[in-house]
Amino acid sequence: MIKLTNISKIFDVSGQKLTALDNVTLTIPQGQICGVIGASGAGKSTLIRCVNLLEKPTFGSVIVDNEELTQLDDARLLLARRKIGMIFQHFNLLSSRTVFGNIALPLELEHQPKEQITQRVTELLALVGLEDKKDAYPANLSGGQKQRVAIARALATKPKVLLCDEATSALDPATTHSILRLLKEINRTLGITILLITHEMEVVKRICDQVAVIDKGHLIEQGTVSEIFSNPKTELAQEFISSTFNYQLPDEYLEYLTETPTSANSRQVIRFEFTGRTVDAPVLSQVSRKFNVSLSILMSQIDYAGGTKFGFTIAEVEGDEDAVTQAKIYLMESNVRVEVLGYVG
Ligand SMILES: Nc1ncnc2c1ncn2[C@@H]1O[C@H](COP(=O)(O)OP(=O)(O)OP(=O)(O)O)[C@@H](O)[C@H]1O
């Protein structure tokens, strides 16, 4: 369990005070995966580094596995940190050591007997699927393999908590998926609590139970993934959710799109966005029948996160001007976000 209470971090930058975190309170129950999402400079790295006191909070309390870390002396903090593993965006492996040597390092620092180290490293190599790479050097590994080594190293001392600092940001999408699957499996099989920071909602959507949104050092929204995806309360959370949709109308089509109607027959091109709050009914067919408008669908994407259905549809909408306006109002009242992208025809 991780419990951060009223955490503030104020840096002194050339005599000026810079508040990187302002009164942040966040609890992650044992065995859960929590994602903290925010834009660049929001305070994510500072927050995650406060959990293992790589950064000492200016104010507030940090409890990990029932221990208040801010009160510990250096020797006891060192012991407490063994219960907290950490992985990084750029892996931070030692290039002069083999895969085996990198994973063994934390155990060597604990002066564990050689046989015990060999046994533990062998188990970890199997866990992360790198048995055949044990004698390889980091320079000869792919990004995904390097992150697997880093994960194995972070788990060597059997931590209760794993901190992931933008752990997939340097990886391609397929490798990102395989690393996220591995993290989820580790969470499920070993019961490790995971706190990850990311700027990608896709990561949150894939593996997190909880999400917290951070903006300019403030935690502005938090809840279960399904709560946030179904009912985002802040514009920023909504923007992060929308960013998980990859849509791009074809260039040939965009050439015909105008900002204003060019004739009486112009059709509106509208993006309809559905969230968990949208009325659970076939609302597009309803408006088509009710207001006698026709919808010609250009693209559509529906997704699930935390059991919540969400997505968007882009369509050309044709009909009497008043009818189209009525249809848009009806959809907005059904909690569909309606955005006119332009006009065609
Ligand atoms: N050691 C430091 N000294 C002074 N200012 C710092 C220090 N570390 C972070 N900051 C400042 O604190 C703020 C938050 O930085 P932080 O790195 O936590 O953000 P972030 O959300 O992780 O950003 P990014 O995604 O770009 O890494 C920024 O304004 C940053 O410049």
The ligand as an ORCA input file, in Angstrom:
! r2SCAN-3c Opt
* xyz 0 1
  N      15.663     19.079     -9.259
  C      14.874     20.081     -9.662
  N      15.222     21.368     -9.426
  C      14.436     22.381     -9.809
  N      13.256     22.240    -10.443
  C      12.847     20.986    -10.710
  C      13.638     19.848    -10.335
  N      12.977     18.732    -10.737
  C      11.833     19.149    -11.335
  N      11.748     20.491    -11.323
  C      10.645     21.317    -11.858
  O       9.436     20.839    -11.294
  C       8.390     20.842    -12.252
  C       7.839     19.429    -12.414
  O       8.844     18.623    -13.034
  P       8.673     17.060    -13.270
  O       9.938     16.553    -13.880
  O       8.213     16.426    -12.021
  O       7.474     17.031    -14.348
  P       6.993     15.834    -15.263
  O       5.493     15.879    -15.230
  O       7.641     14.567    -14.848
  O       7.505     16.290    -16.691
  P       8.095     15.378    -17.909
  O       6.938     14.539    -18.389
  O       8.508     16.411    -18.925
  O       9.233     14.585    -17.351
  C       8.981     21.407    -13.533
  O       8.694     22.775    -13.588
  C      10.484     21.175    -13.354
  O      11.215     22.132    -14.058
*
